[in-house]
Amino acid sequence: MVKLEMQVQGLPDNETDMVNPDFALVAQAMGFKGITIHEPSGVRVALQEAFSENGPMLLNIMTNPASLAMPPRIEWEQVKGYALSMSKLILGGRMDEVLDTVKANYRHLIEL
């Protein structure tokens, strides 16, 4: 979320990427069940298993880091800032990140 907040302010992200541990393994190390889900098709089965578990359970659901969280209403300043940050990324040689973001989010254009 910090990355997105920076981008809508017109700032290219800086040091916002991180590698999370497998939280399901952390849960198991603490003595309760944990499952990591990598594909959307596995969510339903994992939720059923979690609700049937007698005790605590952690679901670690992996998402696409390039997917944007769409606000309920899009303001002009957000669009302008995001376009500015994407332009700065392109000019800074980070076109691959911009393309990843476009590929992960072009479906939201219909919602606008």
All heavy atoms as an XYZ file, in Angstrom:
865
protein
N       0.811     -1.191      0.000
C       0.000      0.000      0.000
C       0.859      1.261      0.000
O       0.471      2.249     -0.582
C      -0.942      0.001      1.212
C      -2.016     -1.089      1.168
S      -3.053     -1.088     -0.314
C      -3.895      0.440     -0.167
N       2.007      1.201      0.627
C       2.893      2.364      0.634
C       3.333      2.674     -0.791
O       3.375      3.841     -1.203
C       4.113      2.136      1.562
C       5.128      3.253      1.415
C       3.661      2.005      2.996
N       3.628      1.641     -1.555
C       4.045      1.820     -2.949
C       2.960      2.552     -3.736
O       3.240      3.514     -4.443
C       4.341      0.448     -3.568
C       4.793      0.501     -4.995
C       5.133     -0.902     -5.475
C       5.672     -0.893     -6.881
N       6.126     -2.221     -7.306
N       1.714      2.123     -3.601
C       0.609      2.754     -4.310
C       0.401      4.194     -3.843
O       0.169      5.090     -4.655
C      -0.674      1.939     -4.122
C      -1.905      2.449     -4.857
C      -1.654      2.531     -6.359
C      -3.095      1.555     -4.567
N       0.507      4.421     -2.551
C       0.364      5.784     -2.027
C       1.431      6.705     -2.607
O       1.156      7.865     -2.925
C       0.444      5.781     -0.507
C      -0.769      5.152      0.155
C      -0.597      4.950      1.647
O       0.462      5.327      2.194
O      -1.514      4.403      2.267
N       2.647      6.183     -2.749
C       3.710      6.989     -3.340
C       3.398      7.285     -4.802
O       3.574      8.423     -5.266
C       5.057      6.260     -3.226
C       5.590      6.166     -1.816
S       7.114      5.220     -1.706
C       8.264      6.323     -2.540
N       2.929      6.276     -5.523
C       2.693      6.441     -6.950
C       1.575      7.436     -7.241
O       1.685      8.223     -8.176
C       2.403      5.092     -7.595
C       3.637      4.221     -7.644
C       3.359      2.805     -8.111
O       2.256      2.291     -7.937
N       4.359      2.174     -8.691
N       0.495      7.439     -6.460
C      -0.579      8.396     -6.734
C      -0.170      9.819     -6.352
O      -0.837     10.775     -6.750
C      -1.918      8.008     -6.055
C      -2.442      6.710     -6.589
C      -1.826      8.014     -4.561
N       0.930      9.959     -5.621
C       1.464     11.285     -5.317
C       2.495     11.722     -6.360
O       3.092     12.780     -6.243
C       2.099     11.298     -3.928
C       1.110     11.109     -2.802
C       0.071     12.221     -2.769
O       0.391     13.393     -2.938
N      -1.170     11.852     -2.576
N       2.721     10.866     -7.387
C       3.667     11.207     -8.444
C       5.088     10.779     -8.161
O       6.016     11.182     -8.852
N       5.286      9.964     -7.139
C       6.632      9.520     -6.763
C       6.859      8.072     -7.171
O       6.065      7.203     -6.813
C       6.812      9.631     -5.242
C       6.574     11.009     -4.635
C       6.515     10.902     -3.121
C       7.656     11.966     -5.083
N       7.922      7.784     -7.904
C       8.239      6.383     -8.164
C       8.570      5.700     -6.830
O       9.142      6.315     -5.936
C       9.481      6.439     -9.055
C       9.519      7.823     -9.586
C       8.844      8.692     -8.553
N       8.160      4.451     -6.706
C       8.416      3.759     -5.443
C       9.915      3.609     -5.211
O      10.696      3.510     -6.137
C       7.741      2.392     -5.439
C       8.318      1.456     -6.461
O       8.023      1.630     -7.665
O       9.070      0.555     -6.076
N      10.283      3.617     -3.963
C      11.682      3.464     -3.593
C      11.750      2.607     -2.333
O      11.199      2.984     -1.297
C      12.323      4.831     -3.353
C      13.802      4.723     -3.070
O      14.472      3.829     -3.568
N      14.316      5.619     -2.263
N      12.394      1.460     -2.449
C      12.593      0.557     -1.309
C      11.275      0.104     -0.667
O      11.174     -0.007      0.550
C      13.493      1.216     -0.250
C      14.869      1.599     -0.760
C      15.688      0.402     -1.241
O      15.586     -0.689     -0.651
O      16.436      0.561     -2.220
N      10.253     -0.137     -1.504
C       8.979     -0.613     -0.965
C       8.766     -2.102     -1.225
O       7.838     -2.682     -0.674
C       7.795      0.161     -1.562
O       7.823      0.036     -2.982
C       7.843      1.616     -1.167
N       9.576     -2.704     -2.074
C       9.439     -4.126     -2.352
C      10.093     -4.925     -1.233
O      11.153     -4.559     -0.730
C      10.083     -4.490     -3.690
C       9.347     -3.873     -4.866
O       8.120     -3.718     -4.771
O       9.996     -3.548     -5.871
N       9.422     -5.980     -0.842
C       9.991     -6.825      0.198
C       9.654     -8.288     -0.088
O       8.705     -8.581     -0.807
C       9.471     -6.430      1.580
C       7.972     -6.459      1.715
S       7.398     -5.845      3.303
C       7.730     -7.209      4.363
N      10.437     -9.159      0.448
C      10.190    -10.583      0.306
C       9.656    -11.082      1.638
O      10.354    -11.037      2.654
C      11.486    -11.335     -0.081
C      11.221    -12.824     -0.171
C      12.042    -10.796     -1.391
N       8.406    -11.489      1.629
C       7.791    -12.000      2.846
C       8.174    -13.452      3.058
O       8.372    -14.195      2.095
C       6.270    -11.903      2.758
C       5.772    -10.498      2.949
O       6.253     -9.780      3.804
N       4.799    -10.105      2.152
N       8.220    -13.878      4.294
C       8.431    -15.294      4.553
C       7.150    -16.057      4.202
O       6.105    -15.458      3.971
C       8.685    -15.353      6.057
C       7.947    -14.180      6.598
C       8.065    -13.119      5.533
N       7.234    -17.356      4.159
C       6.036    -18.173      3.984
C       5.348    -18.209      5.349
O       5.757    -18.946      6.240
C       6.409    -19.576      3.508
C       5.194    -20.415      3.182
O       4.101    -20.132      3.733
O       5.322    -21.361      2.396
N       4.316    -17.402      5.507
C       3.664    -17.274      6.804
C       2.999    -18.576      7.245
O       2.809    -18.801      8.440
C       2.663    -16.123      6.797
C       3.337    -14.780      6.768
C       3.325    -14.004      5.617
C       3.989    -14.295      7.890
C       3.944    -12.768      5.597
C       4.620    -13.059      7.875
C       4.598    -12.291      6.720
N       2.648    -19.445      6.295
C       2.086    -20.746      6.670
C       3.135    -21.571      7.415
O       2.823    -22.254      8.390
C       1.593    -21.489      5.439
N       4.380    -21.479      6.973
C       5.452    -22.194      7.675
C       5.714    -21.583      9.048
O       6.022    -22.300     10.005
C       6.726    -22.194      6.833
C       6.681    -23.011      5.543
C       7.979    -22.855      4.765
C       6.386    -24.471      5.833
N       5.574    -20.274      9.142
C       5.726    -19.614     10.440
C       4.640    -20.121     11.388
O       4.908    -20.438     12.552
C       5.670    -18.074     10.294
C       5.668    -17.396     11.658
C       6.835    -17.571      9.441
N       3.407    -20.216     10.892
C       2.305    -20.727     11.718
C       2.597    -22.146     12.184
O       2.406    -22.476     13.362
C       0.997    -20.684     10.924
N       3.075    -22.979     11.276
C       3.384    -24.360     11.632
C       4.487    -24.415     12.687
O       4.437    -25.236     13.608
C       3.776    -25.146     10.388
C       2.613    -25.341      9.436
C       3.044    -25.893      8.083
O       4.112    -26.471      7.947
N       2.203    -25.708      7.077
N       5.460    -23.531     12.570
C       6.541    -23.493     13.558
C       6.015    -23.078     14.937
O       6.590    -23.441     15.962
C       7.638    -22.527     13.109
N       4.896    -22.352     14.947
C       4.294    -21.913     16.207
C       3.304    -22.936     16.758
O       2.714    -22.732     17.810
C       3.596    -20.567     15.998
C       4.567    -19.452     15.656
S       3.754    -17.915     15.181
C       2.993    -17.446     16.702
N       3.108    -24.019     16.009
C       2.275    -25.100     16.516
C       0.851    -25.151     16.010
O       0.042    -25.912     16.526
N       0.513    -24.349     15.018
C      -0.827    -24.490     14.452
C      -0.730    -24.596     12.939
O       0.323    -24.417     12.347
C      -1.796    -23.393     14.917
C      -1.381    -21.980     14.611
C      -1.843    -21.335     13.496
C      -0.547    -21.289     15.483
C      -1.482    -20.025     13.220
C      -0.184    -19.976     15.224
C      -0.653    -19.353     14.096
N      -1.850    -24.932     12.327
C      -1.863    -25.237     10.906
C      -1.774    -23.968     10.059
O      -2.366    -22.940     10.388
C      -3.125    -26.011     10.553
C      -3.100    -26.574      9.164
C      -4.146    -27.627      8.986
C      -3.965    -28.197      7.586
N      -4.722    -29.378      7.374
N      -1.053    -24.066      8.969
C      -0.932    -22.975      8.015
C      -0.884    -23.518      6.604
O      -0.285    -24.565      6.366
N      -1.541    -22.840      5.684
C      -1.567    -23.238      4.277
C      -1.226    -22.020      3.427
O      -1.728    -20.922      3.681
C      -2.958    -23.756      3.856
C      -3.348    -24.995      4.644
C      -3.004    -24.055      2.361
C      -4.764    -25.465      4.358
N      -0.407    -22.215      2.408
C      -0.129    -21.158      1.435
C      -0.859    -21.476      0.143
O      -0.769    -22.591     -0.367
C       1.384    -21.036      1.166
O       2.028    -20.654      2.384
C       1.682    -19.988      0.105
N      -1.590    -20.488     -0.378
C      -2.331    -20.645     -1.623
C      -1.686    -19.743     -2.667
O      -1.535    -18.538     -2.450
C      -3.821    -20.264     -1.433
C      -4.474    -21.179     -0.401
C      -4.571    -20.365     -2.743
C      -4.637    -20.534      0.903
N      -1.320    -20.351     -3.800
C      -0.661    -19.602     -4.873
C      -1.592    -19.277     -6.034
O      -1.310    -18.373     -6.810
C       0.545    -20.382     -5.403
C       1.648    -20.518     -4.396
N       2.559    -19.528     -4.164
C       1.954    -21.517     -3.543
C       3.400    -19.911     -3.220
N       3.051    -21.114     -2.816
N      -2.683    -20.031     -6.174
C      -3.595    -19.847     -7.312
C      -5.009    -19.589     -6.805
O      -5.429    -20.186     -5.810
C      -3.596    -21.104     -8.194
C      -2.259    -21.418     -8.843
C      -1.817    -20.361     -9.828
O      -2.688    -19.738    -10.478
O      -0.602    -20.149     -9.947
N      -5.771    -18.745     -7.499
C      -7.148    -18.482     -7.082
C      -7.998    -19.750     -6.970
O      -8.888    -19.831     -6.131
C      -7.694    -17.555     -8.180
C      -6.492    -16.901     -8.751
C      -5.382    -17.924     -8.657
N      -7.707    -20.733     -7.782
C      -8.489    -21.970     -7.758
C      -8.358    -22.720     -6.430
O      -9.201    -23.552     -6.100
C      -8.082    -22.884     -8.912
O      -6.702    -23.208     -8.809
N      -7.336    -22.433     -5.648
C      -7.135    -23.124     -4.387
C      -7.771    -22.444     -3.187
O      -7.782    -23.012     -2.088
N      -8.340    -21.263     -3.380
C      -8.874    -20.500     -2.246
C     -10.087    -21.182     -1.622
O     -10.176    -21.314     -0.400
C      -9.205    -19.050     -2.661
C      -9.925    -18.307     -1.545
C      -7.942    -18.315     -3.069
N     -11.026    -21.634     -2.427
C     -12.263    -22.225     -1.895
C     -11.958    -23.440     -1.019
O     -12.464    -23.557      0.101
C     -13.215    -22.612     -3.028
C     -14.536    -23.197     -2.520
C     -15.478    -23.567     -3.655
N     -15.768    -22.460     -4.525
C     -16.774    -21.597     -4.361
N     -17.576    -21.730     -3.331
N     -16.971    -20.621     -5.205
N     -11.125    -24.341     -1.516
C     -10.784    -25.551     -0.756
C     -10.056    -25.177      0.537
O     -10.327    -25.735      1.604
C      -9.935    -26.505     -1.617
C      -9.417    -27.669     -0.794
C     -10.738    -27.002     -2.804
N      -9.148    -24.211      0.450
C      -8.399    -23.795      1.635
C      -9.317    -23.168      2.680
O      -9.164    -23.416      3.877
C      -7.293    -22.824      1.247
N     -10.283    -22.366      2.237
C     -11.234    -21.762      3.176
C     -12.102    -22.832      3.838
O     -12.367    -22.769      5.043
C     -12.115    -20.735      2.471
C     -11.455    -19.392      2.172
C     -12.358    -18.535      1.291
C     -11.104    -18.658      3.452
N     -12.536    -23.809      3.053
C     -13.326    -24.898      3.632
C     -12.518    -25.644      4.683
O     -13.024    -25.971      5.762
C     -13.785    -25.858      2.525
C     -14.852    -25.260      1.632
C     -15.146    -26.124      0.411
O     -14.358    -26.978      0.028
N     -16.293    -25.867     -0.217
N     -11.251    -25.897      4.366
C     -10.381    -26.582      5.323
C     -10.171    -25.731      6.575
O     -10.188    -26.236      7.698
C      -9.046    -26.912      4.662
C      -8.156    -27.771      5.511
C      -6.884    -28.198      4.791
O      -6.825    -28.133      3.552
O      -5.941    -28.589      5.504
N     -10.002    -24.425      6.385
C      -9.782    -23.534      7.527
C     -10.999    -23.501      8.444
O     -10.863    -23.551      9.670
C      -9.455    -22.129      7.030
N     -12.188    -23.426      7.861
C     -13.395    -23.363      8.681
C     -13.714    -24.682      9.367
O     -14.401    -24.710     10.381
C     -14.582    -22.867      7.861
C     -14.514    -21.402      7.537
C     -14.556    -20.967      6.228
C     -14.390    -20.454      8.549
C     -14.484    -19.621      5.928
C     -14.318    -19.097      8.260
C     -14.368    -18.681      6.944
N     -13.203    -25.767      8.823
C     -13.449    -27.066      9.457
C     -12.370    -27.420     10.488
O     -12.514    -28.378     11.234
C     -13.537    -28.171      8.399
O     -12.289    -28.365      7.782
N     -11.306    -26.654     10.522
C     -10.213    -26.895     11.470
C     -10.662    -26.573     12.888
O     -11.302    -25.553     13.137
C      -9.002    -26.035     11.080
C      -7.781    -26.246     11.927
C      -7.112    -27.590     11.711
O      -7.329    -28.222     10.662
O      -6.351    -27.991     12.604
N     -10.328    -27.453     13.809
C     -10.666    -27.229     15.216
C      -9.481    -26.538     15.888
O      -8.596    -27.183     16.423
C     -10.999    -28.555     15.902
C     -11.526    -28.346     17.299
O     -11.916    -27.242     17.653
N     -11.532    -29.393     18.093
N      -9.458    -25.224     15.820
C      -8.350    -24.470     16.379
C      -7.879    -23.415     15.394
O      -8.446    -23.249     14.318
N      -6.839    -22.700     15.743
C      -6.354    -21.622     14.870
C      -5.743    -22.164     13.582
O      -5.181    -23.256     13.554
C      -5.299    -20.910     15.717
C      -4.855    -21.916     16.705
C      -6.032    -22.819     16.957
N      -5.873    -21.384     12.536
C      -5.295    -21.741     11.240
C      -4.994    -20.463     10.485
O      -5.755    -19.500     10.548
C      -6.254    -22.604     10.432
C      -5.689    -23.022      9.102
S      -6.732    -24.259      8.372
C      -5.874    -24.555      6.859
N      -3.880    -20.451      9.786
C      -3.485    -19.284      9.007
C      -3.518    -19.626      7.527
O      -2.967    -20.639      7.108
C      -2.068    -18.842      9.396
C      -1.591    -17.594      8.670
C      -0.941    -16.651      9.656
C      -0.644    -17.951      7.546
N      -4.184    -18.775      6.750
C      -4.167    -18.908      5.299
C      -3.263    -17.812      4.745
O      -3.510    -16.630      4.956
C      -5.561    -18.758      4.698
C      -6.572    -19.831      5.023
C      -7.900    -19.531      4.353
C      -6.058    -21.197      4.617
N      -2.234    -18.212      4.052
C      -1.293    -17.288      3.430
C      -1.639    -17.268      1.944
O      -1.291    -18.183      1.210
C       0.144    -17.784      3.656
C       1.178    -16.840      3.107
O       0.991    -15.643      3.095
N       2.295    -17.397      2.658
N      -2.376    -16.242      1.504
C      -2.840    -16.180      0.122
C      -1.954    -15.224     -0.655
O      -1.907    -14.024     -0.362
C      -4.320    -15.752      0.048
C      -5.174    -16.746      0.845
C      -4.780    -15.652     -1.397
C      -6.631    -16.381      0.938
N      -1.259    -15.759     -1.644
C      -0.353    -14.962     -2.459
C      -1.159    -14.199     -3.514
O      -2.055    -14.754     -4.138
C       0.679    -15.861     -3.142
C       1.442    -16.768     -2.182
S       2.250    -15.913     -0.832
C       3.565    -15.097     -1.697
N      -0.853    -12.923     -3.666
C      -1.536    -12.093     -4.656
C      -0.503    -11.490     -5.608
O       0.691    -11.512     -5.341
C      -2.317    -10.957     -3.975
O      -1.398    -10.141     -3.244
C      -3.386    -11.509     -3.038
N      -0.985    -10.939     -6.688
C      -0.120    -10.291     -7.664
C       0.288     -8.920     -7.120
O      -0.568     -8.059     -6.913
C      -0.864    -10.136     -8.995
C      -0.013     -9.522    -10.076
O       1.031     -8.937     -9.817
N      -0.453     -9.658    -11.308
N       1.583     -8.708     -6.874
C       1.998     -7.421     -6.311
C       1.783     -6.243     -7.249
O       1.791     -5.095     -6.811
C       3.490     -7.629     -6.019
C       3.904     -8.751     -6.899
C       2.694     -9.614     -7.104
N       1.550     -6.508     -8.532
C       1.316     -5.417     -9.483
C      -0.158     -5.027     -9.560
O      -0.502     -4.048    -10.201
C       1.831     -5.807    -10.874
N      -1.047     -5.778     -8.906
C      -2.473     -5.442     -8.924
C      -2.727     -4.222     -8.054
O      -2.241     -4.127     -6.933
C      -3.304     -6.613     -8.409
O      -3.273     -7.667     -9.324
N      -3.514     -3.323     -8.578
C      -3.820     -2.096     -7.855
C      -5.076     -2.265     -7.003
O      -6.009     -2.958     -7.393
C      -4.057     -0.952     -8.843
C      -2.886     -0.597     -9.755
C      -3.308      0.471    -10.745
C      -1.698     -0.127     -8.936
N      -5.093     -1.636     -5.870
C      -6.297     -1.556     -5.048
C      -7.084     -0.359     -5.573
O      -6.627      0.774     -5.478
C      -5.920     -1.372     -3.592
N      -8.245     -0.623     -6.134
C      -9.032      0.450     -6.730
C      -9.838      1.174     -5.647
O     -10.569      0.543     -4.898
C      -9.982     -0.111     -7.790
C      -9.254     -0.742     -8.975
S      -8.172      0.398     -9.855
C      -9.358      1.435    -10.662
N      -9.693      2.500     -5.579
C     -10.475      3.260     -4.592
C     -11.947      3.311     -5.019
O     -12.257      3.110     -6.195
C      -9.834      4.651     -4.647
C      -9.237      4.744     -6.009
C      -8.823      3.348     -6.380
N     -12.850      3.606     -4.086
C     -14.268      3.671     -4.439
C     -14.566      4.759     -5.476
O     -15.458      4.623     -6.282
C     -14.977      3.981     -3.124
C     -13.935      4.104     -2.088
C     -12.607      3.837     -2.683
N     -13.793      5.824     -5.420
C     -13.949      6.911     -6.379
C     -12.562      7.381     -6.790
O     -11.701      7.596     -5.941
C     -14.740      8.055     -5.746
C     -15.220      9.073     -6.746
C     -16.069     10.122     -6.095
N     -15.202     10.919     -5.222
C     -15.587     11.469     -4.098
N     -16.815     11.328     -3.680
N     -14.757     12.171     -3.362
N     -12.352      7.558     -8.066
C     -11.038      7.976     -8.564
C     -11.041      9.484     -8.763
O     -11.895     10.028     -9.467
C     -10.695      7.245     -9.877
C     -10.632      5.743     -9.619
C      -9.374      7.751    -10.443
C     -10.453      4.904    -10.854
N     -10.089     10.140     -8.122
C      -9.950     11.591     -8.213
C      -8.926     11.948     -9.291
O      -7.977     11.205     -9.536
C      -9.475     12.157     -6.862
C     -10.377     11.815     -5.693
C     -11.689     12.562     -5.731
O     -11.748     13.627     -6.372
O     -12.661     12.068     -5.123
N      -9.108     13.113     -9.907
C      -8.198     13.568    -10.952
C      -6.756     13.641    -10.449
O      -5.816     13.262    -11.139
C      -8.640     14.916    -11.505
C      -7.581     15.560    -12.356
C      -6.895     16.692    -12.095
C      -7.067     15.073    -13.602
N      -5.982     16.958    -13.079
C      -6.069     15.968    -14.026
C      -7.342     13.969    -14.389
C      -5.364     15.797    -15.205
C      -6.633     13.791    -15.576
C      -5.659     14.709    -15.967
N      -6.547     14.115     -9.251
C      -5.190     14.236     -8.702
C      -4.514     12.868     -8.580
O      -3.301     12.752     -8.758
C      -5.206     14.945     -7.349
C      -5.496     16.430     -7.441
C      -4.473     17.190     -8.292
O      -3.254     16.978     -8.101
O      -4.901     17.992     -9.143
N      -5.281     11.819     -8.279
C      -4.724     10.470     -8.206
C      -4.266     10.009     -9.586
O      -3.185      9.444     -9.736
C      -5.761      9.484     -7.662
C      -6.135      9.716     -6.223
C      -7.310      8.858     -5.806
O      -8.302      8.746     -6.522
N      -7.193      8.249     -4.633
N      -5.101     10.252    -10.587
C      -4.763      9.856    -11.963
C      -3.516     10.601    -12.420
O      -2.588     10.015    -12.977
C      -5.942     10.125    -12.925
C      -5.546      9.879    -14.369
C      -7.151      9.285    -12.533
N      -3.496     11.899    -12.170
C      -2.351     12.727    -12.572
C      -1.072     12.268    -11.873
O      -0.029     12.099    -12.501
C      -2.645     14.197    -12.240
C      -1.592     15.154    -12.735
C      -2.043     16.588    -12.516
C      -1.459     17.089    -11.229
N      -1.730     18.510    -10.970
N      -1.153     12.036    -10.585
C       0.021     11.581     -9.841
C       0.509     10.222    -10.288
O       1.711      9.984    -10.432
N      -0.433      9.315    -10.535
C      -0.045      7.973    -10.969
C       0.607      8.025    -12.348
O       1.624      7.359    -12.579
C      -1.270      7.051    -10.982
C      -0.893      5.613    -10.998
C      -0.406      4.993     -9.858
C      -0.979      4.860    -12.155
C      -0.026      3.674     -9.859
C      -0.605      3.544    -12.180
C      -0.139      2.954    -11.021
O       0.244      1.642    -11.037
N       0.041      8.824    -13.257
C       0.635      8.975    -14.588
C       2.043      9.569    -14.487
O       2.961      9.143    -15.201
C      -0.252      9.849    -15.473
N       2.217     10.513    -13.596
C       3.530     11.126    -13.387
C       4.536     10.096    -12.873
O       5.660     10.004    -13.362
C       3.418     12.292    -12.409
C       4.712     13.032    -12.076
C       5.328     13.635    -13.335
C       4.432     14.111    -11.036
N       4.126      9.280    -11.896
C       5.064      8.281    -11.357
C       5.402      7.220    -12.397
O       6.548      6.785    -12.494
C       4.514      7.645    -10.083
O       3.406      6.832    -10.351
N       4.422      6.811    -13.209
C       4.702      5.827    -14.262
C       5.657      6.421    -15.299
O       6.559      5.731    -15.799
C       3.407      5.369    -14.943
C       2.487      4.538    -14.064
S       3.165      2.927    -13.612
C       3.494      3.180    -11.880
N       5.478      7.705    -15.618
C       6.381      8.374    -16.568
C       7.804      8.406    -16.024
O       8.765      8.168    -16.746
C       5.907      9.798    -16.848
O       4.628      9.782    -17.419
N       7.921      8.701    -14.739
C       9.251      8.732    -14.123
C       9.899      7.350    -14.130
O      11.109      7.227    -14.329
C       9.158      9.260    -12.693
C       8.844     10.747    -12.621
C       8.690     11.208    -11.185
C       8.354     12.679    -11.095
N       8.178     13.107     -9.687
N       9.086      6.309    -13.903
C       9.634      4.944    -13.954
C      10.141      4.619    -15.357
O      11.226      4.053    -15.520
C       8.575      3.923    -13.530
C       8.228      3.867    -12.048
C       7.055      2.937    -11.806
C       9.432      3.422    -11.226
N       9.363      4.984    -16.372
C       9.770      4.727    -17.758
C      11.069      5.469    -18.066
O      12.018      4.888    -18.592
C       8.659      5.136    -18.747
C       7.464      4.194    -18.607
C       9.181      5.139    -20.185
C       6.211      4.660    -19.334
N      11.115      6.750    -17.732
C      12.314      7.541    -18.006
C      13.511      7.070    -17.189
O      14.653      7.277    -17.582
C      12.045      9.029    -17.735
C      11.043      9.678    -18.695
C      10.700     11.090    -18.233
C      11.573      9.679    -20.114
N      13.242      6.424    -16.065
C      14.309      5.885    -15.221
C      14.743      4.478    -15.626
O      15.530      3.851    -14.917
N      14.197      3.963    -16.731
C      14.617      2.654    -17.220
C      13.898      1.472    -16.585
O      14.351      0.337    -16.676
N      12.760      1.735    -15.952
C      12.031      0.657    -15.273
C      10.734      0.316    -16.014
O       9.686      0.075    -15.426
C      11.758      1.064    -13.828
C      13.059      1.185    -13.032
C      12.900      1.894    -11.714
N      11.986      1.227    -10.803
C      11.660      1.738     -9.620
N      12.175      2.887     -9.214
N      10.814      1.106     -8.841
N      10.829      0.282    -17.346
C       9.665      0.005    -18.191
C       9.053     -1.359    -17.882
O       7.841     -1.524    -17.977
C      10.073      0.083    -19.663
C       8.959     -0.126    -20.626
S       7.790      1.237    -20.515
C       6.587      0.739    -21.703
N       9.869     -2.325    -17.486
C       9.343     -3.658    -17.182
C       8.336     -3.603    -16.034
O       7.310     -4.282    -16.060
C      10.468     -4.643    -16.861
C      11.375     -4.177    -15.733
O      11.510     -2.952    -15.532
O      11.964     -5.040    -15.060
N       8.577     -2.777    -15.041
C       7.636     -2.628    -13.921
C       6.332     -1.993    -14.387
O       5.249     -2.382    -13.947
C       8.244     -1.784    -12.812
C       9.394     -2.458    -12.096
C       9.982     -1.566    -11.021
O       9.201     -0.941    -10.268
O      11.219     -1.504    -10.931
N       6.437     -1.011    -15.275
C       5.246     -0.347    -15.800
C       4.413     -1.336    -16.599
O       3.188     -1.417    -16.434
C       5.636      0.886    -16.651
C       4.412      1.503    -17.309
C       6.367      1.916    -15.793
N       5.061     -2.130    -17.435
C       4.334     -3.125    -18.227
C       3.677     -4.174    -17.343
O       2.541     -4.585    -17.608
C       5.269     -3.793    -19.242
C       5.671     -2.921    -20.425
C       6.709     -3.637    -21.294
C       4.460     -2.535    -21.253
N       4.354     -4.605    -16.293
C       3.756     -5.563    -15.355
C       2.493     -4.977    -14.728
O       1.477     -5.664    -14.578
C       4.745     -5.942    -14.252
C       5.846     -6.855    -14.734
O       5.708     -7.441    -15.827
O       6.864     -6.978    -14.012
N       2.548     -3.709    -14.372
C       1.393     -3.041    -13.762
C       0.245     -2.940    -14.752
O      -0.911     -3.229    -14.413
C       1.779     -1.639    -13.255
O       2.839     -1.777    -12.303
C       0.607     -0.929    -12.612
N       0.548     -2.569    -15.992
C      -0.492     -2.456    -17.023
C      -1.127     -3.823    -17.273
O      -2.354     -3.949    -17.296
C       0.089     -1.874    -18.329
C      -0.909     -1.993    -19.473
C       0.504     -0.427    -18.124
N      -0.311     -4.845    -17.418
C      -0.838     -6.188    -17.687
C      -1.726     -6.694    -16.555
O      -2.716     -7.374    -16.789
C       0.311     -7.170    -17.911
C       1.034     -6.968    -19.222
C       2.210     -7.925    -19.322
C       3.073     -7.623    -20.525
N       4.286     -8.446    -20.554
N      -1.379     -6.360    -15.326
C      -2.142     -6.842    -14.176
C      -3.422     -6.050    -13.942
O      -4.307     -6.517    -13.228
C      -1.273     -6.789    -12.922
N      -3.558     -4.871    -14.566
C      -4.674     -3.991    -14.211
C      -5.514     -3.477    -15.364
O      -6.476     -2.759    -15.118
C      -4.127     -2.798    -13.430
C      -3.538     -3.236    -12.123
O      -4.251     -3.567    -11.208
N      -2.217     -3.277    -12.060
N      -5.212     -3.839    -16.588
C      -5.969     -3.274    -17.714
C      -7.450     -3.623    -17.637
O      -8.287     -2.908    -18.124
C      -5.367     -3.683    -19.055
C      -5.551     -5.132    -19.404
C      -6.651     -5.560    -20.128
C      -4.610     -6.075    -19.014
C      -6.806     -6.898    -20.445
C      -4.766     -7.403    -19.329
C      -5.883     -7.802    -20.043
O      -6.030     -9.122    -20.355
N      -7.796     -4.722    -16.979
C      -9.207     -5.120    -16.855
C     -10.033     -4.104    -16.066
O     -11.250     -4.029    -16.198
C      -9.314     -6.502    -16.230
C      -8.905     -6.529    -14.775
C      -8.990     -7.940    -14.207
N      -8.576     -7.979    -12.827
C      -7.328     -8.077    -12.402
N      -6.354     -8.162    -13.284
N      -7.036     -8.101    -11.132
N      -9.380     -3.287    -15.243
C     -10.098     -2.291    -14.457
C     -10.543     -1.093    -15.280
O     -11.353     -0.305    -14.810
C      -9.219     -1.788    -13.286
C      -8.927     -2.832    -12.260
N      -9.915     -3.467    -11.554
C      -7.756     -3.357    -11.841
C      -9.375     -4.349    -10.738
N      -8.065     -4.291    -10.882
N     -10.031     -0.957    -16.495
C     -10.414      0.182    -17.322
C     -11.914      0.197    -17.594
O     -12.517      1.249    -17.709
C      -9.626      0.179    -18.635
C      -8.137      0.459    -18.504
C      -7.451      0.320    -19.848
C      -7.886      1.834    -17.906
N     -12.524     -0.974    -17.671
C     -13.963     -1.081    -17.903
C     -14.733     -0.436    -16.757
O     -15.773      0.181    -16.949
C     -14.374     -2.553    -18.074
C     -13.741     -3.120    -19.337
C     -15.879     -2.727    -18.100
C     -13.877     -4.611    -19.490
N     -14.188     -0.538    -15.534
C     -14.853     -0.004    -14.359
C     -14.841      1.519    -14.326
O     -15.618      2.123    -13.598
C     -14.178     -0.544    -13.086
C     -14.277     -2.036    -12.967
C     -13.396     -2.596    -11.848
O     -12.834     -1.809    -11.072
O     -13.270     -3.828    -11.788
N     -13.935      2.130    -15.086
C     -13.868      3.597    -15.094
C     -14.986      4.123    -15.958
O     -15.481      5.132    -15.957
C     -12.516      4.063    -15.628
C     -11.310      3.618    -14.815
C     -10.036      4.068    -15.494
C     -11.367      4.175    -13.421
